[in-house]
Amino acid sequence: MRALSVLVPFALLATALPAYAGTISIEGRGEVRAAPDMATINSGVMTQGETAREALDANTAAMNELIAALKEAGIESRDIQTSGFSVNPNYVYSDDRDANGYTLPPKINGYQVANTVTVVVRDLADLGSILDKSVTVGANTVNGVTFSVADPSELLDEARKAAYAEAREKAELYAGVSGATLGDLESITEQQSFNTPQPYPMYARAEMAASADVPVEAGEMSFAISVNVSWELNNSAD
């Protein structure tokens, strides 16, 4: 009788639990859009000279003026970083040939020095004037403007909530039409994606020196989270 008293509760427990019917994995996606609150500019100076020294001296003077103008405009030192520096010869190619008919090698006709900095603008209201001042003091290359959000953590959390809600809604639908119910949560994996306004190139011209602030439009950014969620499936009770 003691053995029977042990087996009966387990038998009753087995009949009370829903039967395991497998698993279901569903993908959900959540997206939140927001206006950027900062921008990154890549700009600099390209100079030329008959010698490398001459080109470098001209470049150094122009870059010092550019960096000083950026700091006067309110850009902190931590937000200005050198991102590129190069010294290259300018080659002149000729169609002339030597006595054996071979093309003559190119000749060096001066040197070119390029120095670029990456600048973080934390107040977008100043972006247009900073671009204008940069060109005014000698920046003749602006390789692009990229917008971003300084702290997207809250936006990403909202996207996560929406992604999970979508995944669960679809999972409950599939479970219902298959005659099952969702059981315990098994796993969650996520993938982030960002859809930012694309950087656009700007090219300096001499007549821009006396122009008004450069017009810029920040638009909106998209912060998206994709999740793959798995649940156990239980057969519905008859």
Secondary structure, 3 states (H helix, E strand, C coil): CHHHHHHHHHHHHHHHCCCEEEEEEEEEEEEEEECCCEEEEEEEEEEEECCHHHHHHHHHHHHHHHHHHHHHCCCCHHHEEEEEEEEEEEEECCCCECCCCCECCCEEEEEEEEEEEEEEECCHHHHHHHHHHHHHCCCCEEEEEEEECCCCHHHHHHHHHHHHHHHHHHHHHHHHHCCEEEEEEEEEEEEEEEECCCCCCEECCHHHHHCCCCCCCCCCEEEEEEEEEEEEEEECCC
